Amino acid sequence: MRTAYTSSKIYLVIRMAVISSAAAVVLMHNHPSGDPTPSEADIKVTRDLIRAGQLMKIEVLDHVIMGHPNRSSLRELGYFAW
């Protein structure tokens, strides 16, 4: 069930990018705990969105996780180099 949920969210993000005629997207969400460390789910969803974006010629520029007071960039952490 978790996979279907994640797949539907990926579809919605890519769909909104297509509707907006976006050439690229920056993903951002918050971690209410204040710890911006990416979870395994954050990393997997990011990689799945990069793959889906590649199919649609939409570049994922970064995925930023907001904490308090810090933030994490998955690109800066090296998760885009796979």
The first five atom37 places (N, CA, C, CB, O) and aatype in JSON, in Angstrom:
{
  "aatype": [12, 1, 16, 0, 18, 16, 15, 15, 11, 9, 18, 10, 19, 9, 1, 12, 0, 19, 9, 15, 15, 0, 0, 0, 19, 19, 10, 12, 8, 2, 8, 14, 15, 7, 3, 14, 16, 14, 15, 6, 0, 3, 9, 11, 19, 16, 1, 3, 10, 9, 1, 0, 7, 5, 10, 12, 11, 9, 6, 19, 10, 3, 8, 19, 9, 12, 7, 8, 14, 2, 1, 15, 15, 10, 1, 6, 10, 7, 18, 13, 0, 17],
  "atom_mask": [
    [1, 1, 1, 1, 1],
    [1, 1, 1, 1, 1],
    [1, 1, 1, 1, 1],
    [1, 1, 1, 1, 1],
    [1, 1, 1, 1, 1],
    [1, 1, 1, 1, 1],
    [1, 1, 1, 1, 1],
    [1, 1, 1, 1, 1],
    [1, 1, 1, 1, 1],
    [1, 1, 1, 1, 1],
    [1, 1, 1, 1, 1],
    [1, 1, 1, 1, 1],
    [1, 1, 1, 1, 1],
    [1, 1, 1, 1, 1],
    [1, 1, 1, 1, 1],
    [1, 1, 1, 1, 1],
    [1, 1, 1, 1, 1],
    [1, 1, 1, 1, 1],
    [1, 1, 1, 1, 1],
    [1, 1, 1, 1, 1],
    [1, 1, 1, 1, 1],
    [1, 1, 1, 1, 1],
    [1, 1, 1, 1, 1],
    [1, 1, 1, 1, 1],
    [1, 1, 1, 1, 1],
    [1, 1, 1, 1, 1],
    [1, 1, 1, 1, 1],
    [1, 1, 1, 1, 1],
    [1, 1, 1, 1, 1],
    [1, 1, 1, 1, 1],
    [1, 1, 1, 1, 1],
    [1, 1, 1, 1, 1],
    [1, 1, 1, 1, 1],
    [1, 1, 1, 0, 1],
    [1, 1, 1, 1, 1],
    [1, 1, 1, 1, 1],
    [1, 1, 1, 1, 1],
    [1, 1, 1, 1, 1],
    [1, 1, 1, 1, 1],
    [1, 1, 1, 1, 1],
    [1, 1, 1, 1, 1],
    [1, 1, 1, 1, 1],
    [1, 1, 1, 1, 1],
    [1, 1, 1, 1, 1],
    [1, 1, 1, 1, 1],
    [1, 1, 1, 1, 1],
    [1, 1, 1, 1, 1],
    [1, 1, 1, 1, 1],
    [1, 1, 1, 1, 1],
    [1, 1, 1, 1, 1],
    [1, 1, 1, 1, 1],
    [1, 1, 1, 1, 1],
    [1, 1, 1, 0, 1],
    [1, 1, 1, 1, 1],
    [1, 1, 1, 1, 1],
    [1, 1, 1, 1, 1],
    [1, 1, 1, 1, 1],
    [1, 1, 1, 1, 1],
    [1, 1, 1, 1, 1],
    [1, 1, 1, 1, 1],
    [1, 1, 1, 1, 1],
    [1, 1, 1, 1, 1],
    [1, 1, 1, 1, 1],
    [1, 1, 1, 1, 1],
    [1, 1, 1, 1, 1],
    [1, 1, 1, 1, 1],
    [1, 1, 1, 0, 1],
    [1, 1, 1, 1, 1],
    [1, 1, 1, 1, 1],
    [1, 1, 1, 1, 1],
    [1, 1, 1, 1, 1],
    [1, 1, 1, 1, 1],
    [1, 1, 1, 1, 1],
    [1, 1, 1, 1, 1],
    [1, 1, 1, 1, 1],
    [1, 1, 1, 1, 1],
    [1, 1, 1, 1, 1],
    [1, 1, 1, 0, 1],
    [1, 1, 1, 1, 1],
    [1, 1, 1, 1, 1],
    [1, 1, 1, 1, 1],
    [1, 1, 1, 1, 1]
  ],
  "atom_positions": [
    [[0.83, -1.19, 0.0], [0.0, 0.0, 0.0], [0.87, 1.25, 0.0], [-0.94, 0.0, 1.21], [0.52, 2.24, -0.64]],
    [[1.99, 1.23, 0.69], [2.88, 2.38, 0.75], [3.41, 2.71, -0.65], [4.05, 2.12, 1.72], [3.54, 3.89, -0.99]],
    [[3.72, 1.7, -1.44], [4.23, 1.93, -2.8], [3.19, 2.64, -3.65], [4.63, 0.6, -3.45], [3.52, 3.57, -4.39]],
    [[1.94, 2.22, -3.57], [0.87, 2.87, -4.34], [0.73, 4.33, -3.92], [-0.47, 2.12, -4.16], [0.54, 5.21, -4.76]],
    [[0.82, 4.57, -2.64], [0.71, 5.94, -2.13], [1.85, 6.79, -2.69], [0.74, 5.96, -0.57], [1.62, 7.89, -3.19]],
    [[3.06, 6.29, -2.62], [4.22, 7.01, -3.14], [4.11, 7.21, -4.64], [5.51, 6.27, -2.8], [4.39, 8.3, -5.14]],
    [[3.7, 6.19, -5.37], [3.55, 6.3, -6.81], [2.53, 7.35, -7.19], [3.16, 4.95, -7.41], [2.71, 8.08, -8.16]],
    [[1.45, 7.42, -6.44], [0.43, 8.42, -6.75], [0.94, 9.83, -6.49], [-0.84, 8.16, -5.94], [0.59, 10.75, -7.22]],
    [[1.76, 10.01, -5.46], [2.33, 11.32, -5.18], [3.33, 11.72, -6.27], [3.02, 11.32, -3.8], [3.37, 12.89, -6.67]],
    [[4.1, 10.78, -6.74], [5.05, 11.05, -7.83], [4.28, 11.48, -9.07], [5.93, 9.81, -8.14], [4.65, 12.44, -9.74]],
    [[3.2, 10.76, -9.37], [2.36, 11.1, -10.51], [1.84, 12.53, -10.39], [1.19, 10.12, -10.63], [1.87, 13.29, -11.35]],
    [[1.36, 12.89, -9.19], [0.79, 14.23, -9.0], [1.83, 15.33, -9.17], [0.16, 14.33, -7.61], [1.54, 16.37, -9.75]],
    [[3.04, 15.11, -8.67], [4.1, 16.11, -8.81], [4.45, 16.29, -10.29], [5.36, 15.69, -8.01], [4.53, 17.42, -10.77]],
    [[4.65, 15.19, -11.0], [5.0, 15.28, -12.42], [3.84, 15.86, -13.21], [5.38, 13.88, -12.98], [4.05, 16.65, -14.13]],
    [[2.62, 15.48, -12.87], [1.44, 16.01, -13.56], [1.36, 17.54, -13.43], [0.15, 15.37, -12.99], [1.1, 18.24, -14.41]],
    [[1.59, 18.05, -12.21], [1.55, 19.5, -12.01], [2.66, 20.19, -12.79], [1.66, 19.83, -10.52], [2.46, 21.29, -13.31]],
    [[3.82, 19.57, -12.88], [4.91, 20.15, -13.66], [4.56, 20.2, -15.13], [6.21, 19.34, -13.45], [4.85, 21.18, -15.81]],
    [[3.92, 19.14, -15.64], [3.52, 19.1, -17.05], [2.44, 20.15, -17.32], [2.99, 17.69, -17.43], [2.53, 20.9, -18.29]],
    [[1.43, 20.22, -16.45], [0.36, 21.2, -16.62], [0.92, 22.62, -16.61], [-0.7, 21.05, -15.5], [0.43, 23.49, -17.33]],
    [[1.95, 22.85, -15.8], [2.56, 24.17, -15.69], [3.59, 24.44, -16.79], [3.22, 24.31, -14.35], [4.18, 25.52, -16.84]],
    [[3.8, 23.46, -17.66], [4.83, 23.57, -18.71], [6.21, 23.84, -18.12], [4.47, 24.67, -19.7], [7.0, 24.58, -18.7]],
    [[6.49, 23.23, -16.98], [7.76, 23.43, -16.3], [8.87, 22.65, -17.0], [7.66, 23.0, -14.84], [8.68, 21.5, -17.4]],
    [[10.02, 23.28, -17.14], [11.2, 22.6, -17.66], [11.98, 21.96, -16.5], [12.11, 23.6, -18.44], [12.77, 21.04, -16.71]],
    [[11.74, 22.47, -15.29], [12.45, 21.96, -14.12], [11.62, 22.23, -12.87], [13.86, 22.6, -14.0], [10.74, 23.09, -12.86]],
    [[11.92, 21.48, -11.8], [11.23, 21.68, -10.53], [12.24, 21.62, -9.38], [10.13, 20.61, -10.34], [13.28, 20.97, -9.48]],
    [[11.91, 22.3, -8.31], [12.63, 22.18, -7.04], [11.6, 21.67, -6.04], [13.28, 23.56, -6.57], [10.54, 22.27, -5.87]],
    [[11.9, 20.57, -5.41], [11.0, 19.96, -4.44], [11.36, 20.47, -3.05], [11.08, 18.4, -4.49], [12.53, 20.67, -2.74]],
    [[10.36, 20.68, -2.23], [10.62, 21.17, -0.88], [9.52, 20.68, 0.05], [10.71, 22.71, -0.85], [8.34, 20.7, -0.29]],
    [[9.93, 20.23, 1.22], [8.96, 19.91, 2.27], [9.63, 20.12, 3.62], [8.43, 18.45, 2.13], [10.84, 20.33, 3.69]],
    [[8.84, 20.06, 4.68], [9.41, 20.27, 6.0], [9.35, 19.0, 6.83], [8.68, 21.38, 6.72], [8.55, 18.1, 6.58]],
    [[10.22, 18.94, 7.82], [10.18, 17.91, 8.84], [9.77, 18.63, 10.13], [11.57, 17.16, 8.98], [10.58, 19.35, 10.71]],
    [[8.55, 18.43, 10.59], [8.07, 19.13, 11.78], [8.94, 18.9, 13.02], [6.66, 18.71, 12.08], [8.92, 19.7, 13.95]],
    [[9.69, 17.8, 13.04], [10.56, 17.52, 14.18], [11.68, 18.54, 14.3], [11.16, 16.12, 14.06], [12.28, 18.7, 15.36]],
    [[11.95, 19.26, 13.18], [13.04, 20.22, 13.17], [14.34, 19.64, 12.66], [0.0, 0.0, 0.0], [15.27, 20.39, 12.36]],
    [[14.42, 18.31, 12.54], [15.62, 17.65, 12.02], [15.49, 17.48, 10.52], [15.84, 16.27, 12.72], [14.65, 16.71, 10.06]],
    [[16.31, 18.2, 9.73], [16.17, 18.14, 8.28], [16.88, 16.96, 7.61], [16.66, 19.4, 7.68], [16.99, 16.92, 6.39]],
    [[17.37, 16.02, 8.4], [18.05, 14.86, 7.83], [17.09, 14.07, 6.95], [18.63, 13.95, 8.95], [16.01, 13.7, 7.4]],
    [[17.48, 13.79, 5.68], [16.58, 13.05, 4.79], [16.37, 11.61, 5.27], [17.12, 13.06, 3.36], [17.32, 10.93, 5.66]],
    [[15.13, 11.17, 5.21], [14.81, 9.78, 5.55], [15.05, 8.91, 4.31], [13.33, 9.65, 6.06], [15.26, 9.42, 3.21]],
    [[15.03, 7.62, 4.52], [15.16, 6.7, 3.38], [14.02, 6.93, 2.39], [15.16, 5.21, 3.86], [14.22, 6.86, 1.17]],
    [[12.82, 7.22, 2.9], [11.68, 7.49, 2.03], [11.91, 8.77, 1.22], [10.37, 7.62, 2.85], [11.57, 8.82, 0.04]],
    [[12.49, 9.8, 1.84], [12.79, 11.04, 1.12], [13.74, 10.77, -0.03], [13.4, 12.09, 2.07], [13.56, 11.28, -1.14]],
    [[14.76, 9.96, 0.23], [15.76, 9.64, -0.8], [15.13, 8.84, -1.92], [16.94, 8.87, -0.19], [15.37, 9.12, -3.1]],
    [[14.31, 7.83, -1.58], [13.67, 6.99, -2.6], [12.71, 7.81, -3.46], [12.92, 5.83, -1.94], [12.73, 7.7, -4.69]],
    [[11.89, 8.62, -2.84], [10.94, 9.44, -3.59], [11.69, 10.41, -4.51], [10.01, 10.22, -2.63], [11.28, 10.63, -5.65]],
    [[12.78, 10.98, -4.01], [13.57, 11.9, -4.84], [14.11, 11.18, -6.07], [14.73, 12.5, -4.02], [14.01, 11.7, -7.18]],
    [[14.67, 10.02, -5.88], [15.21, 9.26, -7.01], [14.11, 8.86, -7.99], [15.95, 8.0, -6.51], [14.3, 8.9, -9.21]],
    [[12.96, 8.46, -7.46], [11.83, 8.11, -8.33], [11.35, 9.33, -9.12], [10.67, 7.51, -7.51], [11.0, 9.22, -10.29]],
    [[11.32, 10.5, -8.47], [10.91, 11.73, -9.16], [11.92, 12.14, -10.22], [10.72, 12.87, -8.15], [11.55, 12.62, -11.29]],
    [[13.2, 11.94, -9.94], [14.23, 12.23, -10.95], [14.01, 11.35, -12.17], [15.67, 12.02, -10.37], [14.06, 11.83, -13.3]],
    [[13.78, 10.06, -11.95], [13.56, 9.13, -13.07], [12.3, 9.5, -13.86], [13.44, 7.68, -12.56], [12.32, 9.52, -15.09]],
    [[11.22, 9.79, -13.15], [9.98, 10.17, -13.83], [10.17, 11.48, -14.59], [8.82, 10.31, -12.8], [9.68, 11.63, -15.71]],
    [[10.88, 12.42, -13.99], [11.16, 13.69, -14.66], [11.97, 13.5, -15.92], [0.0, 0.0, 0.0], [11.74, 14.17, -16.92]],
    [[12.93, 12.6, -15.87], [13.75, 12.32, -17.06], [12.89, 11.81, -18.21], [14.86, 11.3, -16.73], [13.1, 12.18, -19.36]],
    [[11.92, 10.97, -17.9], [11.03, 10.45, -18.93], [10.22, 11.57, -19.59], [10.08, 9.41, -18.33], [9.92, 11.52, -20.79]],
    [[9.88, 12.58, -18.78], [9.05, 13.68, -19.27], [9.87, 14.91, -19.65], [8.02, 14.06, -18.22], [9.31, 15.95, -19.99]],
    [[11.2, 14.78, -19.6], [12.12, 15.89, -19.92], [11.92, 17.07, -18.96], [11.9, 16.36, -21.38], [11.97, 18.23, -19.36]],
    [[11.7, 16.74, -17.68], [11.57, 17.75, -16.63], [12.68, 17.49, -15.61], [10.14, 17.69, -15.94], [12.72, 16.43, -14.99]],
    [[13.58, 18.45, -15.46], [14.71, 18.27, -14.58], [14.33, 18.55, -13.12], [15.87, 19.18, -15.01], [13.67, 19.55, -12.83]],
    [[14.74, 17.67, -12.24], [14.59, 17.91, -10.81], [15.89, 18.57, -10.36], [14.28, 16.57, -9.99], [16.94, 17.93, -10.32]],
    [[15.82, 19.86, -10.02], [17.01, 20.62, -9.67], [17.51, 20.32, -8.26], [16.75, 22.09, -9.82], [18.71, 20.27, -8.02]],
    [[16.58, 20.12, -7.33], [16.96, 19.85, -5.95], [15.73, 19.4, -5.17], [17.61, 21.1, -5.29], [14.59, 19.61, -5.6]],
    [[15.97, 18.8, -4.04], [14.93, 18.47, -3.07], [15.44, 19.0, -1.74], [14.62, 16.9, -3.01], [16.42, 18.5, -1.2]],
    [[14.78, 20.01, -1.22], [15.19, 20.68, 0.01], [14.25, 20.28, 1.13], [15.22, 22.23, -0.17], [13.03, 20.3, 0.97]],
    [[14.83, 19.92, 2.27], [14.04, 19.57, 3.45], [14.29, 20.65, 4.49], [14.41, 18.12, 4.0], [15.43, 20.88, 4.91]],
    [[13.22, 21.29, 4.9], [13.31, 22.37, 5.88], [13.15, 21.79, 7.28], [12.25, 23.45, 5.62], [12.25, 21.0, 7.55]],
    [[14.05, 22.21, 8.15], [13.95, 21.88, 9.57], [13.91, 23.18, 10.34], [0.0, 0.0, 0.0], [13.59, 24.23, 9.78]],
    [[14.24, 23.12, 11.61], [14.31, 24.35, 12.38], [15.52, 24.28, 13.27], [13.02, 24.59, 13.21], [15.53, 23.46, 14.18]],
    [[16.52, 25.06, 13.06], [16.62, 26.21, 12.17], [17.32, 25.89, 10.85], [17.35, 27.33, 12.87], [17.55, 26.8, 10.05]],
    [[17.67, 24.64, 10.59], [18.47, 24.28, 9.43], [17.65, 23.72, 8.28], [19.52, 23.29, 9.82], [16.43, 23.56, 8.38]],
    [[18.35, 23.42, 7.19], [17.73, 22.78, 6.04], [18.75, 21.82, 5.43], [17.24, 23.83, 4.99], [19.95, 21.96, 5.67]],
    [[18.27, 20.86, 4.64], [19.14, 19.94, 3.92], [18.79, 19.98, 2.45], [19.02, 18.5, 4.47], [17.62, 20.01, 2.08]],
    [[19.81, 19.97, 1.61], [19.66, 19.88, 0.17], [20.15, 18.51, -0.24], [20.43, 21.02, -0.58], [21.31, 18.17, -0.02]],
    [[19.27, 17.7, -0.84], [19.7, 16.38, -1.27], [20.77, 16.47, -2.36], [18.5, 15.57, -1.76], [21.62, 15.59, -2.47]],
    [[20.72, 17.52, -3.18], [21.77, 17.71, -4.18], [23.11, 17.97, -3.49], [21.41, 18.89, -5.14], [24.11, 17.34, -3.84]],
    [[23.14, 18.88, -2.52], [24.37, 19.18, -1.79], [24.9, 17.96, -1.05], [24.15, 20.31, -0.81], [26.11, 17.8, -0.91]],
    [[24.0, 17.1, -0.58], [24.42, 15.9, 0.15], [24.88, 14.78, -0.79], [23.27, 15.39, 1.01], [25.35, 13.74, -0.32]],
    [[24.76, 14.98, -2.11], [25.27, 14.01, -3.07], [24.29, 12.96, -3.54], [0.0, 0.0, 0.0], [24.68, 12.01, -4.2]],
    [[23.02, 13.11, -3.21], [22.03, 12.11, -3.61], [21.61, 12.21, -5.06], [20.81, 12.22, -2.74], [20.86, 11.36, -5.55]],
    [[22.07, 13.23, -5.78], [21.73, 13.36, -7.2], [22.81, 12.75, -8.08], [21.53, 14.82, -7.56], [22.65, 12.7, -9.3]],
    [[23.89, 12.29, -7.5], [25.0, 11.73, -8.26], [24.97, 10.2, -8.2], [26.35, 12.26, -7.73], [25.81, 9.57, -7.57]],
    [[23.98, 9.63, -8.87], [23.89, 8.17, -8.89], [23.8, 7.76, -10.28], [22.7, 7.64, -8.09], [23.7, 6.56, -10.57]]
  ]
}
